[in-house]
Amino acid sequence: MPIGDKHTADVAAPICSKHRHDCQPLNSGCYPYFALSRLPQSKSAALYAAYTRFEKQHGDRSGVESTVLGKCRIQYEEELAHDGRNYDVWFDYARLEEDAYRGERDDDAGVAEEVSPEKVREVYGQAIAQVPPGNEKRHWRQYIFLWLNYAIFEELETKDISRARQIYKTAIELVPHKQFTFAKIWLLFAKFEIRQLDLMAARKILGAAIGMCPKEALFKGYIQMELEL
């Protein structure tokens, strides 16, 4: 279907949802013009036209992106100041910084000086410092996924394998396994070690998991891992 002015909102909504579950207008600071680069121009003609008009009025693309990024940071930080354990906002904030890091890295490809991932690490560090109160598993589910996303970022984006490994280890140490555990974190840690070609480490991880908390999912995961080798 051709995209005209009346379809702009329909196209903008899924773009915006990458950083926020609810799309905010430009004057609230989070209209994601930088997300246009992720769509083929043929698929978003109306948005590109609107962006062109905006760019002519307000400056170049990098300046607009920088301004929007700064406003988004302020908005997330204000929300987190009211509720530091709002993990939905932490996920959005970390995703925003990851995308900014990837965009800057791709723009600077071929430049001798490497782009620093420290802003991403700073956000994840602040997020995982917000340990859930008490030992109820329902409070920990989203929190643990912050750790997993952080580990995956370090492995795949920065290629810092030792840091990724330490993130998995610290997350496992933090979970109150006598009350509950998360099979997923053990299994993902074991798969991480397999990707590093360390089968012995993967087996030790799942062996420790089964010894500490013998869940059916862990037995099945261990068997499946061996079958796939």
C-alpha positions, 0 to 999 in steps of 0.5 A: 500500500502506498504511504501517504500523509494519512498513513504517517502515524501508522508507520511512525508507531512501530518505529517509535515502539523500539524505544518506547511502548507509547509514541510521544510527539516531537515536543516531548523529546522522543520522536525518533527521526533517527529510526528512519535509517532503519527503513527503506526509503521506498517504504517510508516516503511520507516520513522521509519527506517530513524529515527533509522539511524538519532538517531544513528548518533545524539543522543537519541530521546528526544535530537532530539525532543528538538533540533527540537522544539527549531529550530521551535521556532526560525523559527516562532519567526523570521517570527513573527518579520517581521509580528506580525499579521500573524495569520497563523504563530501564529496558527502553533506556538501555535499548536507546543507548545500544542503538546510539552506540551502534549508530555511532560505531557504524558512522565512524567505521574506518576511523582509527579511534574506537567508539566507546560503549561506556554509556551503555555500560553505565545504564546497565550498571545503574539498572542492575543495581536496582535489585528487587526487594524480597525473594519473590520470583515474580519481582525478579523476572524482568530484572534477570533479563536486564543481566542477560541483555547486558551479557549479550551486548558485551558478547555480540557488540563489544566482543568483550568475552571476559566481561560477558562471562563475568556478567553471567557469573555475577547474575547467577551469584545474585539469584537466591537459588534456595528460594527459586532459580531461573533455568534460562540464565544457566542454559544461556550461560552454558550456550555462551561457553559453547560458543567460546568452544569451551565444552568443559565449562558448559558442562560444569555450569549445567552440572552445578545448576542441577546440583543446586536446583534440579529443575526439569528444564535444566535436565532437558536443557543439558540433554539437548545440549549434548545431543546437539554437539 
